[in-house]
Amino acid sequence: MADDLHNPGSLYDRDIVAWSEQQAVALRARKGGDNALDYDNLAEEIEDVGKSEQRACRSFVERIIEHLLKLQFVDSSDDRAHWRGEILAFRNSLEDALTPTIRSRLPAELPDLTARQIKVLARKEILTESAAVEARLGDGYDWAQITDPDWYPPTDAG
């Protein structure tokens, strides 16, 4: 991390979230100066860059979970190829957007994201036995399953 302080560009290239958080702290710590920079608002905007990246990755994960749930628990053989294609596309987008910081934070959110997707699909009447699905999945899919381009759940529908 010390190298990153002397060469912020390298951290920027590797992990935009960590960079944005570091830069926001540095801007807030700076006092006064003759230039007309609004350090507090600049820090807020820079921090928002990282938050936006995290929201995008969270959204990709939610879409992956949604389609994994459909594959596993919805009896619709006509839609399976489409759902697999969606999962693959969202996994690719997630992989492109992941930073080390996001990769370290998102796995802890998987149980909540799974529970939310089960509720959404139940409200849409796509999952009719949401309590049974929750009982079967427990905390849901793990990070390796979410990100493995070749993993798909066993089919329980039918």
C-alpha positions as CSV (number, residue, x, y, z in Angstrom):
1,M,0.0,0.0,0.0
2,A,2.9,2.4,0.6
3,D,3.9,2.1,-3.1
4,D,0.3,3.1,-3.9
5,L,0.6,6.3,-2.0
6,H,3.6,7.4,-4.0
7,N,2.1,6.2,-7.3
8,P,-1.7,6.6,-7.1
9,G,-2.1,5.7,-10.8
10,S,-1.0,2.2,-10.2
11,L,-3.8,1.7,-7.6
12,Y,-6.2,3.5,-9.9
13,D,-5.5,0.9,-12.6
14,R,-5.8,-2.1,-10.3
15,D,-8.6,-1.2,-8.0
16,I,-10.8,1.9,-8.7
17,V,-12.7,1.4,-5.4
18,A,-9.7,1.4,-3.2
19,W,-8.3,4.3,-5.2
20,S,-11.5,6.4,-4.8
21,E,-11.6,5.8,-1.1
22,Q,-8.0,6.6,-0.6
23,Q,-8.3,9.8,-2.7
24,A,-11.4,10.9,-0.8
25,V,-9.5,10.6,2.5
26,A,-6.5,12.5,1.1
27,L,-8.8,15.3,-0.2
28,R,-10.6,15.6,3.1
29,A,-7.3,15.8,5.0
30,R,-6.0,18.7,2.9
31,K,-6.5,22.1,4.5
32,G,-7.0,25.4,2.7
33,G,-4.8,26.5,-0.1
34,D,-5.0,29.3,-2.6
35,N,-6.7,27.3,-5.4
36,A,-10.4,27.2,-5.6
37,L,-10.9,23.5,-5.2
38,D,-13.9,22.4,-3.2
39,Y,-12.1,19.5,-1.4
40,D,-15.1,18.2,0.5
41,N,-17.3,17.9,-2.5
42,L,-14.5,16.6,-4.7
43,A,-13.9,13.9,-2.1
44,E,-17.6,13.0,-2.1
45,E,-17.7,12.8,-5.9
46,I,-14.5,10.6,-6.1
47,E,-15.9,8.3,-3.4
48,D,-19.1,8.0,-5.4
49,V,-17.0,6.6,-8.3
50,G,-16.2,3.6,-6.2
51,K,-19.7,3.3,-4.8
52,S,-21.1,3.2,-8.4
53,E,-18.7,0.4,-9.3
54,Q,-19.8,-1.6,-6.3
55,R,-23.5,-1.1,-7.1
56,A,-22.9,-2.3,-10.7
57,C,-21.2,-5.5,-9.4
58,R,-23.9,-6.1,-6.9
59,S,-26.5,-5.8,-9.6
60,F,-24.6,-8.3,-11.8
61,V,-24.5,-10.7,-8.8
62,E,-28.3,-10.2,-8.2
63,R,-29.0,-11.0,-11.8
64,I,-26.8,-14.1,-11.7
65,I,-28.6,-15.3,-8.5
66,E,-32.0,-14.6,-10.1
67,H,-31.2,-16.8,-13.1
68,L,-29.6,-19.5,-11.0
69,L,-32.8,-19.7,-8.9
70,K,-34.9,-19.9,-12.1
71,L,-32.7,-22.7,-13.5
72,Q,-32.9,-24.6,-10.3
73,F,-36.5,-24.1,-9.1
74,V,-38.7,-23.1,-12.1
75,D,-40.0,-25.8,-14.4
76,S,-39.7,-24.2,-17.8
77,S,-37.5,-26.2,-20.1
78,D,-38.2,-23.7,-22.9
79,D,-36.4,-21.0,-21.0
80,R,-33.4,-22.9,-19.7
81,A,-31.0,-22.0,-22.6
82,H,-32.0,-18.4,-22.3
83,W,-31.3,-18.3,-18.5
84,R,-28.0,-20.0,-19.0
85,G,-27.1,-17.4,-21.6
86,E,-28.1,-14.6,-19.2
87,I,-26.0,-16.1,-16.4
88,L,-23.0,-16.3,-18.7
89,A,-23.4,-12.7,-19.9
90,F,-23.8,-11.4,-16.3
91,R,-20.8,-13.5,-15.1
92,N,-18.7,-12.0,-17.9
93,S,-19.8,-8.4,-17.0
94,L,-19.1,-9.1,-13.4
95,E,-15.6,-10.4,-14.1
96,D,-14.9,-7.3,-16.2
97,A,-16.0,-4.9,-13.4
98,L,-14.6,-6.7,-10.3
99,T,-11.8,-5.0,-8.4
100,P,-9.9,-6.6,-5.6
101,T,-11.8,-4.5,-3.1
102,I,-15.2,-5.4,-4.5
103,R,-14.1,-9.1,-4.7
104,S,-13.3,-9.0,-1.0
105,R,-16.7,-7.4,0.0
106,L,-19.4,-9.0,-2.2
107,P,-19.2,-12.6,-0.9
108,A,-20.4,-11.4,2.5
109,E,-23.5,-10.0,0.9
110,L,-24.5,-13.2,-0.9
111,P,-27.0,-14.5,1.8
112,D,-28.9,-11.2,1.8
113,L,-28.8,-10.9,-2.0
114,T,-30.1,-14.4,-2.4
115,A,-32.9,-13.9,0.2
116,R,-33.9,-10.7,-1.7
117,Q,-34.0,-12.4,-5.1
118,I,-36.1,-15.2,-3.6
119,K,-38.6,-12.6,-2.4
120,V,-38.6,-10.8,-5.7
121,L,-39.3,-14.0,-7.6
122,A,-42.0,-15.0,-5.2
123,R,-43.7,-11.5,-5.5
124,K,-43.6,-12.0,-9.3
125,E,-45.1,-15.5,-8.7
126,I,-42.2,-17.1,-10.5
127,L,-41.2,-19.0,-7.4
128,T,-44.3,-20.4,-5.8
129,E,-42.7,-22.2,-2.9
130,S,-40.3,-19.6,-1.6
131,A,-40.1,-21.0,1.9
132,A,-39.1,-24.4,0.5
133,V,-36.5,-22.7,-1.7
134,E,-35.1,-20.8,1.3
135,A,-34.9,-23.9,3.3
136,R,-33.2,-25.8,0.5
137,L,-30.6,-23.2,-0.2
138,G,-29.8,-22.0,3.3
139,D,-27.4,-19.0,2.8
140,G,-27.6,-19.4,-1.0
141,Y,-25.0,-19.9,-3.6
142,D,-21.4,-19.3,-2.7
143,W,-18.9,-17.0,-4.4
144,A,-17.2,-19.8,-6.3
145,Q,-20.6,-20.9,-7.7
146,I,-21.6,-17.3,-8.6
147,T,-18.3,-16.7,-10.5
148,D,-17.6,-20.1,-12.0
149,P,-18.4,-19.8,-15.8
150,D,-19.1,-23.5,-16.0
151,W,-21.2,-24.1,-12.8
152,Y,-25.0,-24.4,-12.9
153,P,-27.2,-25.7,-10.1
154,P,-28.9,-29.0,-10.1
155,T,-32.5,-28.9,-11.4
156,D,-35.1,-29.2,-8.6
157,A,-38.1,-28.0,-10.7
158,G,-40.5,-30.5,-12.0
